[in-house]
Amino acid sequence: GGGEMGPLREAFYHTKMGKEVKQKWREWLQRYRDRVREDGTSDAERRKRMNEVNPKYVLRNYIAQQAIERAEEGDYSLVEELLEVLRRPYDEQPESEHWFAKRPEWARRKAGCSALSCSS
């Protein structure tokens, strides 16, 4: 069971939510369902439209930091690999699926991987 939040749970880093947060999500989901119903667009068409404007592959801080560290050691292979992936960020790229993932736990505490400061 995850209830109505079930399909969204994997998008969260932390799945334990307080009552207020759950309620806000329920309200948002209801507004979204109402809008989808009013719009009348098929699920397939709506998914197609969303995928056309929301890239699957995004250069995340932890990924950039890995590429920087390797490049500083003279190995530019990761920079080149990421460049190829990011040339087609909207496309399915099965060979690059490992870049389509949430930030790994190790990156949470590593400098430059979780968030960048304004001076970065």
Secondary structure, 3 states (H helix, E strand, C coil): CCHHHHHHHHHCCCCCCCHHHHHHHHHHHHHHHHHHHHHCCCHHHHHHHHHHHCCCCCCCHHHHHHHHHHHHCCCCHHHHHHHHHHCCCCCCCHHHHHHCCCCCHHHHCCCCCCCCCCCC
